[in-house]
Amino acid sequence: MLERLKEEGRVRSVGATHYSRSAFPQLMDVMQSGRVDFVQVPYNAADVAVADEVLPLAAELGLGVIVMVPLGSGRLVRNAPPEGDLRPLREFGVETWAQALLKFVLSDRRVTCAIPATSSPERARENARAGEPPFFGEEEREYVGQLVRSR
């Protein structure tokens, strides 16, 4: 039905999603089928399972990537490091741990966008600032990963 609606011009893009690592082989089959324009996958500094196979395939195929749970469903934000640990990230516009976590994901060039959940308009504004350049290099991404693993 979605393919028909896309052909009729009533739907612009069709995507596929899954949250479970065990389903990534099937998701990759769908990606290779040519039937989708984007995928939505879980990805954050604590869960990088998609980085080895799913993201490279998406890049190779020119598919968009929407990242779900970039804040680990809130779990990662609740385990924030001391504020002083964010000092090396200030030059990247990072003021909060949530911004560091979001910028970790958004700095991966294979990612199109991230969809963090929040019920607070102020948090939404804060989160949006993480999407502004400059973005992290590999050194900063590794630093955020280390901070997550040390929690």
C-alpha positions as a Markdown table, in Angstrom:
| # | Residue | x | y | z |
|---|---|---|---|---|
| 1 | Met | 0.0 | 0.0 | 0.0 |
| 2 | Leu | 2.8 | 2.4 | 0.9 |
| 3 | Glu | 4.6 | 1.8 | -2.4 |
| 4 | Arg | 1.3 | 2.4 | -4.3 |
| 5 | Leu | 0.8 | 5.7 | -2.4 |
| 6 | Lys | 4.4 | 6.7 | -3.1 |
| 7 | Glu | 3.8 | 6.0 | -6.8 |
| 8 | Glu | 0.7 | 8.2 | -6.7 |
| 9 | Gly | 2.7 | 11.0 | -5.1 |
| 10 | Arg | 0.6 | 10.8 | -1.9 |
| 11 | Val | 3.6 | 9.6 | 0.2 |
| 12 | Arg | 7.1 | 11.0 | -0.3 |
| 13 | Ser | 9.2 | 8.4 | 1.5 |
| 14 | Val | 8.8 | 4.9 | 2.8 |
| 15 | Gly | 10.9 | 3.6 | 5.7 |
| 16 | Ala | 11.6 | 0.6 | 7.9 |
| 17 | Thr | 12.4 | 0.4 | 11.5 |
| 18 | His | 13.4 | -2.0 | 14.2 |
| 19 | Tyr | 14.7 | -1.7 | 17.7 |
| 20 | Ser | 16.1 | -5.2 | 18.2 |
| 21 | Arg | 19.7 | -6.1 | 17.3 |
| 22 | Ser | 18.5 | -9.6 | 16.4 |
| 23 | Ala | 16.3 | -8.1 | 13.6 |
| 24 | Phe | 19.1 | -6.1 | 12.0 |
| 25 | Pro | 19.8 | -8.8 | 9.4 |
| 26 | Gln | 16.2 | -8.7 | 8.2 |
| 27 | Leu | 16.2 | -4.9 | 8.3 |
| 28 | Met | 19.3 | -4.9 | 6.1 |
| 29 | Asp | 17.5 | -7.2 | 3.7 |
| 30 | Val | 14.7 | -4.7 | 3.4 |
| 31 | Met | 17.3 | -1.9 | 2.9 |
| 32 | Gln | 18.9 | -3.8 | 0.0 |
| 33 | Ser | 15.5 | -4.5 | -1.6 |
| 34 | Gly | 15.3 | -0.9 | -2.8 |
| 35 | Arg | 11.8 | -0.6 | -1.3 |
| 36 | Val | 12.7 | 2.0 | 1.4 |
| 37 | Asp | 14.1 | 5.5 | 1.5 |
| 38 | Phe | 15.2 | 5.6 | 5.1 |
| 39 | Val | 15.5 | 3.5 | 8.2 |
| 40 | Gln | 14.9 | 4.2 | 11.9 |
| 41 | Val | 17.3 | 2.5 | 14.3 |
| 42 | Pro | 18.4 | 2.7 | 18.0 |
| 43 | Tyr | 21.8 | 4.4 | 18.3 |
| 44 | Asn | 23.4 | 6.2 | 21.2 |
| 45 | Ala | 26.8 | 6.4 | 23.0 |
| 46 | Ala | 25.9 | 3.2 | 25.0 |
| 47 | Asp | 24.4 | 1.3 | 22.1 |
| 48 | Val | 26.4 | 1.4 | 18.9 |
| 49 | Ala | 25.3 | -1.9 | 17.4 |
| 50 | Val | 24.1 | -0.3 | 14.2 |
| 51 | Ala | 27.5 | 1.4 | 13.5 |
| 52 | Asp | 29.2 | -1.7 | 12.1 |
| 53 | Glu | 26.7 | -2.9 | 9.5 |
| 54 | Val | 23.5 | -1.0 | 9.3 |
| 55 | Leu | 24.9 | 2.5 | 9.1 |
| 56 | Pro | 27.6 | 1.6 | 6.5 |
| 57 | Leu | 24.9 | -0.1 | 4.4 |
| 58 | Ala | 22.6 | 2.9 | 4.7 |
| 59 | Ala | 25.4 | 5.2 | 3.5 |
| 60 | Glu | 26.3 | 2.9 | 0.6 |
| 61 | Leu | 22.6 | 2.8 | -0.5 |
| 62 | Gly | 22.0 | 6.5 | 0.1 |
| 63 | Leu | 19.3 | 5.9 | 2.7 |
| 64 | Gly | 18.3 | 8.4 | 5.3 |
| 65 | Val | 18.8 | 7.3 | 9.0 |
| 66 | Ile | 16.6 | 8.4 | 11.8 |
| 67 | Val | 18.0 | 7.6 | 15.2 |
| 68 | Met | 15.6 | 6.6 | 18.0 |
| 69 | Val | 16.6 | 6.6 | 21.7 |
| 70 | Pro | 19.6 | 8.8 | 21.3 |
| 71 | Leu | 19.4 | 9.5 | 25.0 |
| 72 | Gly | 18.9 | 5.8 | 25.9 |
| 73 | Ser | 15.2 | 6.4 | 26.8 |
| 74 | Gly | 16.4 | 8.9 | 29.4 |
| 75 | Arg | 18.7 | 6.4 | 31.2 |
| 76 | Leu | 21.9 | 8.0 | 29.8 |
| 77 | Val | 20.8 | 11.5 | 30.8 |
| 78 | Arg | 20.0 | 10.4 | 34.4 |
| 79 | Asn | 23.6 | 9.1 | 34.7 |
| 80 | Ala | 25.3 | 12.4 | 33.8 |
| 81 | Pro | 28.9 | 12.8 | 34.5 |
| 82 | Pro | 30.1 | 15.7 | 36.7 |
| 83 | Glu | 29.7 | 19.1 | 34.9 |
| 84 | Gly | 33.5 | 19.5 | 34.8 |
| 85 | Asp | 33.8 | 16.5 | 32.5 |
| 86 | Leu | 31.8 | 18.4 | 29.9 |
| 87 | Arg | 34.5 | 21.2 | 29.8 |
| 88 | Pro | 36.4 | 19.7 | 26.8 |
| 89 | Leu | 33.1 | 19.7 | 24.8 |
| 90 | Arg | 32.2 | 23.4 | 25.4 |
| 91 | Glu | 33.9 | 24.5 | 22.2 |
| 92 | Phe | 31.4 | 22.4 | 20.3 |
| 93 | Gly | 28.5 | 24.3 | 21.9 |
| 94 | Val | 27.8 | 21.6 | 24.5 |
| 95 | Glu | 26.3 | 23.0 | 27.6 |
| 96 | Thr | 24.5 | 19.9 | 29.0 |
| 97 | Trp | 25.0 | 16.2 | 29.1 |
| 98 | Ala | 21.9 | 15.6 | 26.9 |
| 99 | Gln | 23.5 | 17.9 | 24.2 |
| 100 | Ala | 26.7 | 15.9 | 24.4 |
| 101 | Leu | 24.8 | 12.6 | 23.9 |
| 102 | Leu | 22.8 | 14.1 | 21.0 |
| 103 | Lys | 25.9 | 15.6 | 19.3 |
| 104 | Phe | 27.6 | 12.1 | 19.6 |
| 105 | Val | 24.9 | 10.7 | 17.4 |
| 106 | Leu | 24.5 | 13.7 | 15.1 |
| 107 | Ser | 28.2 | 13.9 | 14.5 |
| 108 | Asp | 28.1 | 10.6 | 12.7 |
| 109 | Arg | 27.8 | 11.7 | 9.1 |
| 110 | Arg | 25.7 | 8.6 | 8.3 |
| 111 | Val | 22.9 | 9.9 | 10.5 |
| 112 | Thr | 20.2 | 12.2 | 9.1 |
| 113 | Cys | 18.4 | 13.1 | 12.3 |
| 114 | Ala | 17.7 | 12.0 | 15.8 |
| 115 | Ile | 14.4 | 12.0 | 17.7 |
| 116 | Pro | 14.9 | 12.4 | 21.4 |
| 117 | Ala | 11.8 | 12.2 | 23.5 |
| 118 | Thr | 10.9 | 15.0 | 25.9 |
| 119 | Ser | 7.8 | 16.5 | 27.4 |
| 120 | Ser | 9.4 | 19.9 | 28.1 |
| 121 | Pro | 9.5 | 22.7 | 25.6 |
| 122 | Glu | 12.7 | 24.0 | 27.2 |
| 123 | Arg | 14.4 | 20.6 | 26.8 |
| 124 | Ala | 13.3 | 20.5 | 23.2 |
| 125 | Arg | 15.0 | 23.8 | 22.6 |
| 126 | Glu | 18.1 | 22.6 | 24.5 |
| 127 | Asn | 18.2 | 19.4 | 22.5 |
| 128 | Ala | 17.8 | 21.3 | 19.2 |
| 129 | Arg | 21.0 | 23.3 | 19.9 |
| 130 | Ala | 22.9 | 20.0 | 19.7 |
| 131 | Gly | 22.2 | 19.9 | 16.0 |
| 132 | Glu | 24.2 | 23.0 | 15.3 |
| 133 | Pro | 27.8 | 22.9 | 14.2 |
| 134 | Pro | 30.6 | 22.4 | 15.0 |
| 135 | Phe | 30.2 | 18.6 | 15.3 |
| 136 | Phe | 32.4 | 16.2 | 17.1 |
| 137 | Gly | 35.3 | 14.5 | 15.5 |
| 138 | Glu | 36.3 | 10.9 | 16.4 |
| 139 | Glu | 38.2 | 12.0 | 19.5 |
| 140 | Glu | 35.2 | 13.8 | 21.0 |
| 141 | Arg | 32.9 | 10.9 | 20.1 |
| 142 | Glu | 35.3 | 8.5 | 21.9 |
| 143 | Tyr | 35.4 | 10.8 | 24.9 |
| 144 | Val | 31.6 | 10.8 | 25.2 |
| 145 | Gly | 31.6 | 7.0 | 24.9 |
| 146 | Gln | 34.2 | 6.8 | 27.7 |
| 147 | Leu | 32.1 | 9.0 | 29.9 |
| 148 | Val | 29.0 | 6.8 | 29.3 |
| 149 | Arg | 31.0 | 3.6 | 29.9 |
| 150 | Ser | 32.4 | 5.0 | 33.2 |
| 151 | Arg | 28.9 | 5.6 | 34.6 |
